[in-house]
Amino acid sequence: MKLFSHLQIGDHHVNHCEDYFLTAKFTEYHLVTAVMDGCSMGTDSYLPATLTGKLLRKICKEFYYRSFIEKSIPNTNTCLEQIFNQLFKEWTFLSKYLDLSREELLNTLLLAVVDLRDQNLELLCIGDGVVCINGQVTSFEQNNKPDYLGYHLKEKFEDWWNNQPQRITAKKVNDFSVSTDGVFSFSAFDNKSYKPLISAPDFLLIDDFLSGNGNMLYRKLIILEEEYGIRPTDDLGIVRVIF
């Protein structure tokens, strides 16, 4: 398995990158990948995306040790539900502890759990995001009105969970990526002449060029900038896994 990740501030953002990403083991056989995007209209929009990543890291670490001690390996769908159930609890506690307003809790979240044994995957997207599975790109778009997790922390988790429409189940995954929607924001940054344009999303999420290099995504972004004259105008967070 090859694991690639990259985080980059967009040209239209000045002070902070509002995206974040996470990769972590949930059990001995389950890998979690996630990307988050803070709401630009929220308060300190870089904060909730980063905090979500830190909370997910904590959750994965605790469950990993617990599953090791108990010798218990849940199925992939159960892993996904357990992660979000605990994230619900952690965010509820943290928002009260830090006295955060609702506007400080707004970020998208695209999270996938993959079983490393059979390469089956379960995914849930909260708000906007982009996923590519075996060369098939799916874009979750909520018309600039994402239904953030922060809107629902006072609800019962079971009620919220049972009403999530943006789910994907995939079998025998050989190559998959999760990305923030910044992957669609590439644009020319000067008037110089470059090579004819190519699709940045396809180049980053599908094309396997440089897959033998651990810095594949970074190298590809340099190529897009230096050879094709385009850079992301929005923040960009990507995790890609190739088996």
MARKEPA-849459 format. One record per residue (C-alpha): x, y, z; residue in one letter. Coordinates in pm, whole numbers, padded with zeros to 5 digits, always signed. Example, Ala and Ser with C-alpha at 12.3 -4.5 7.8 and 13.67 -1.06 7.14 Angstrom:
BEGIN
+01230-00450+00780a/+01367-00106+00714s/
//
This chain:
BEGIN
+00000+00000+00000m/+00118+00351-00088k/-00014+00648+00106l/+00010+01005-00023f/-00113+01329+00132s/-00082+01701+00071h/-00210+02025+00221l/-00175+02362+00051q/-00312+02712+00102i/-00497+02853-00199g/-00389+03165-00386d/-00705+03347-00277h/-00636+03285+00093h/-00381+03498+00273v/-00351+03427+00644n/-00453+03066+00708h/-00513+02739+00529c/-00867+02638+00624e/-00827+02275+00512d/-00683+01984+00708y/-00628+01613+00654f/-00582+01300+00863l/-00455+00947+00812t/-00466+00702+01103a/-00506+00335+01187k/-00838+00260+01359f/-00770-00109+01413t/-00486-00332+01302e/-00670-00382+00973y/-00857-00053+00922h/-00715+00270+00783l/-00893+00603+00824v/-00840+00888+00577t/-01016+01221+00608a/-01014+01576+00473v/-01177+01878+00634m/-01258+02226+00503d/-01343+02513+00736g/-01637+02736+00645c/-01503+03069+00518s/-01817+03244+00644m/-01765+03104+00993g/-01547+03244+01271t/-01178+03146+01270d/-01259+02899+00995s/-00921+02726+01016y/-00998+02624+01376l/-01284+02371+01342p/-01115+02187+01055a/-00793+02153+01255t/-00972+02058+01577l/-01175+01795+01392t/-00851+01643+01267g/-00702+01640+01616k/-01016+01485+01765l/-01022+01217+01497l/-00657+01136+01566r/-00740+01096+01937k/-01043+00880+01861i/-00851+00652+01626c/-00563+00610+01868k/-00794+00518+02157e/-00996+00269+01951f/-00680+00117+01807y/-00541+00035+02151y/-00879-00084+02272r/-00926-00321+01979s/-00573-00454+02031f/-00633-00526+02399i/-00981-00671+02349e/-00880-00864+02034k/-01195-00729+01871s/-01207-00618+01507i/-01542-00462+01402p/-01652-00457+01039n/-01584-00151+00827t/-01935-00008+00851n/-01929-00039+01230t/-01591+00134+01238c/-01734+00430+01046l/-02031+00460+01280e/-01815+00431+01591q/-01587+00708+01468i/-01872+00950+01405f/-02050+00856+01726n/-01740+00937+01928q/-01670+01251+01724l/-02022+01368+01807f/-01947+01324+02178k/-01603+01482+02161e/-01724+01788+01971w/-02018+01833+02207t/-01786+01828+02508f/-01518+02047+02349l/-01763+02310+02229s/-01894+02349+02584k/-01550+02335+02744y/-01411+02606+02513l/-01742+02796+02499d/-01743+02787+02120l/-02025+02946+01925s/-02194+02759+01642r/-02003+02974+01392e/-01679+02830+01534e/-01790+02472+01469l/-01841+02477+01094l/-01633+02255+00868n/-01692+01992+00605t/-01569+01639+00666l/-01511+01360+00417l/-01401+01043+00595l/-01329+00697+00459a/-01253+00371+00640v/-01087+00098+00434v/-01028-00263+00538d/-00670-00342+00443l/-00745-00715+00413r/-01019-00713+00148d/-00985-00347+00042q/-01353-00275+00107n/-01438+00084+00189l/-01708+00280+00372e/-01728+00657+00333l/-01938+00944+00463l/-01925+01305+00349c/-02054+01592+00564i/-02094+01896+00340g/-01886+01927+00024d/-01600+01703-00084g/-01452+01495-00363v/-01382+01122-00368v/-01218+00914-00640c/-01250+00535-00626i/-01080+00320-00890n/-01076+00610-01134g/-01438+00718-01075q/-01470+01072-00938v/-01771+01167-00724t/-01824+01526-00614s/-02050+01601-00319f/-02191+01949-00368e/-02449+02117-00145q/-02477+02444-00338n/-02274+02648-00089n/-02507+02544+00194k/-02322+02251+00355p/-02506+02071+00634d/-02222+02094+00885y/-02190+01858+01179l/-02182+02163+01406g/-02548+02229+01329y/-02655+01900+01486h/-02462+01857+01811l/-02777+01900+02021k/-02954+01616+01840e/-02944+01246+01921k/-02660+01085+01731f/-02878+00797+01608e/-03129+01038+01453d/-02854+01232+01278w/-02669+00918+01164w/-02975+00756+01010n/-03039+01064+00796n/-02699+01091+00626q/-02744+01060+00248p/-02386+01111+00132q/-02259+00757+00185r/-02049+00533-00038i/-01975+00162-00002t/-01710+00019-00234a/-01560-00328-00279k/-01212-00426-00394k/-01074-00074-00395v/-00734-00052-00565n/-00689+00326-00574d/-00887+00590-00387f/-00858+00954-00289s/-01045+01191-00063v/-01010+01562-00135s/-01154+01898-00045t/-01326+02084-00327d/-01015+02297-00377g/-00911+02034-00630v/-01156+02200-00872f/-01017+02551-00814s/-00703+02540-01032f/-00655+02853-01239s/-00386+03039-01432a/-00178+03275-01218f/+00003+03472-01490d/-00007+03543-01865n/+00295+03338-01971k/+00278+03055-02224s/+00262+02699-02093y/+00173+02352-02215k/-00192+02292-02315p/-00406+02258-02004l/-00481+01919-01852i/-00737+01821-01590s/-00583+01889-01249a/-00832+01661-01065p/-00758+01371-01301d/-00383+01430-01276f/-00391+01431-00895l/-00662+01174-00820l/-00645+00923-01108i/-00314+00940-01295d/-00048+00712-01144d/+00251+00907-01273f/+00517+00936-00998l/+00334+00682-00779s/+00674+00539-00690g/+00766+00870-00525n/+00653+00933-00168g/+00600+01301-00252n/+00386+01227-00557m/+00115+01485-00487l/+00362+01762-00407y/+00564+01683-00720r/+00250+01687-00933k/+00147+02025-00794l/+00489+02162-00888i/+00442+02022-01240i/+00097+02181-01269l/+00245+02515-01166e/+00571+02514-01362e/+00464+02331-01678e/+00093+02413-01707y/+00076+02749-01530g/-00204+02669-01286i/-00235+02670-00907r/-00530+02610-00671p/-00707+02932-00578t/-00885+02760-00289d/-00717+02565-00010d/-00646+02204-00099l/-00628+01891+00113g/-00582+01546-00046i/-00520+01194+00076v/-00465+00920-00182r/-00414+00547-00123v/-00290+00304-00390i/-00281-00070-00321f/
//
